[in-house]
Amino acid sequence: MTAIKESFRQHPAPPSASRGWMVEDTAFDPAAIEKNGCKFMIGNGRAGVRGTLEEFSRRQLAACTLAGLYDQVPGKWREPVNAPNPFFVRVWLDGELLSPESRAPSAHRQRLDLRAALHSRETVFRLDDGCEVTLRAERFLSAADTHIGALRFAVSTSGGCRLVIEAGIDGDVWDLNGPHLRDFAESERGGVMRLAARTQEQGRAVAVAAAVEPAFAKDDLRGDEMIGWHGRLAHAAALRAANAEEHGRVARATQSAVSGDSGAIGAPRILRRMTLVARAGIEYSFVQYIAIFADDGVDGEGRPAPSAADAAAAACRAARAAGYDALLAAHRAVWAERWARSDVQIEGDDGAQLALRHSIYQLLIIAPGHSDRVSIPARGLSGQVYKGGVFWDTEIFMLPFFNHTQPETARRLLAYRRHTLDGARRKAADLGFRGAFYAWESQETGDDACTYFNVTDVFTGRPLRTYFRDRQVHISADVAVAVWRHFEQTGDLGFLAGTGAEVVLECARFFLSRACINPDTRRFELRDVVGPDEYHERVDNNAFTNAMVAATLRIALDTLALLAEHAQAARAELVARLDYGDDARRLEEMAAALYRPQPAPGTGIIEQFDGYRRLEDASLAEVRARVIKPNEYWGATHGVAANTKVIKQADVVLMTHLFRDEFSDEVKRANWEYYEPRTEHGSSLSPCVYALVAADIGKTDWAYRYFLKTATIDLTGNSKQYVGPLYIGGTHPAANGGAWMTAVLGFGGLRMARDFVSVNPILPSAWRALAFRFCTRGQWFAVRVTRAAITVTADAANTAPAAFELHGGARRDCAPGETITSATATA
């Protein structure tokens, strides 16, 4: 066997990966297993691996979630597929599994290096005879080659003992609505283990390969064998007995979190078992190279994918040949480039700095770099919650980050909406409308995975009819607005003409079909809808929805005008193919007559929807006191909030953020102050909106408070975990995007106007400085804000100047390589 060149101890974290870059726990808390699975996640856009320990399995919610591959078991919800766990390692001593769940460790440390997307742990067990056994591990999913990853594992003891190490692939995966894998097949050739399976619904192939390279001295190694569940490989009986004992235990901390668990006990594991006689003070290490392939129909260039099992084995062999150090170096290089674009530096507030970087990290590990046929689900790649559906979260709360720092990723995310346009058309037609009505929960085809019965009544056990799927029409407007804002940010006319225009026009056509004309007022209205505040369903003229539809109509008209000026052939082809001539005329008519609720004279309050002011004005505390059973749903027809003014999340306030130029500071302030005490924040999307508007109107302390709530959500785990009996845990990428928006667009005051960029910051009291980078129309700039000055530096590689207004001063150009400064900054 090939020896590892250097020991585990010779690979410390680089000096830069210190304060502000390291997420760390220094004790094992069994109650934090579910939270830590999200907190310590690694990922590379193709797969996400939860931050569980190597010896954990589905009972502790270990999962390797694949992007864009979905499966449905008859009678259950369709959801993404979890692949067999490729980072599975167990250490046995005298028949005892060394795990912090079965034996309390004397010391434990779990770390996530955000700069390198590198997960590590160190656990020390003190045995009854006083001997100590230490387990160390670090792992990553490669950002350089998103099919591969690697784990480095080491064991050391303070006294001589006999250890058994099992390392390989665990096929007994955690599923909410599974099992999704069938027809398992284990094989081993040339030291590469393979575990292949097929999905239940479409027979898609999923394959994981692993190669274990020990560095044990031959004198210490007493046995090295292959073992597997199905008996196709040697010594299956011993493994079967061990697993039967393991499945008889239920993890204390995670029992309730696996409420939907339907993993298949008896699914295979394929492992390399190594028996060694350990000597005191010697560290016994090995590397496990892994590869993950799935037949999702296409590779990154749209060609048919090769055999998943063969591809996984070949990639694993190539990774082994390259070696751990080379793989890690290539991985680090990609992450260094990502952080060079994306990092936001805060001086004077270490807690906020770490929370913000963790939020940015969570976005970067789930961004698809390999395909434009996948997008980012509402819970990222942390599991199967919300059916792995892509919501409006991506366009409204994540796209701003990617537009400013990773514009090529933003383009891929929007191209996904073009690939799923036919699904949106099918949905509109199914409901009797024209155009494109995008799925509320979109999967790979764009057909809606959202059911009509999403919530269970905790009192009767009956499913509740909800109207998320068929009444949240703003989703199509969210997509159209996102397409246009990406064009404005990048200036990419090719994207608009080739990808975005058809999406925009079909969304606008849907609203032409969906709106009605009030015969008394002769105005266009949008009735029987659900806005962002889902506690109030089937309302008329939701202010947010109507504003988004109005924006969609304007965008469609602007798109047609722009193409007429710059891409006449593309416009003519598109209008002819869509038969859009009459609709183009009707867009003008509807845009001129669409009703939009206005600020009330005297108060400035915008009524959230028709009749909202007539609801019971009960306080949030009063409504909360009416809750009888934990996790009961506050909305639907009879929910505790449904007939009150208490709302789920930012609605009108979100509108005042997205269309900030249309509202005065007085109107924004009046609506913030009116709706803030009436908002329950039952969605993780809500706090960042209140933070953004608070920063806009000078409520810095409130903005900071809501910023922290947003930025720390996946560090603390303080989020809603259940609606009724439905588990909704996982990461919160929309909140992660909201944290970046609050820091850069809110506190940094960065704003893109049509012809210039303004920077009008307002720093929290603890912050001495804020620095960030952004891209606009292909030009990169660095901004640094202190209490004394604003400094903007253009990259030397820029090809054109950009005009800036700093803190409301005179407009001036910043040429390539130039630095401009304003002597007056935030108070």
Summary of the structure (lengths in Angstrom):
residues: 827
radius of gyration: 27.4
end to end distance: 64.1
largest distance: 92.6
contacts: 3051
relative contact order: 0.09
helix: 35%
strand: 24%
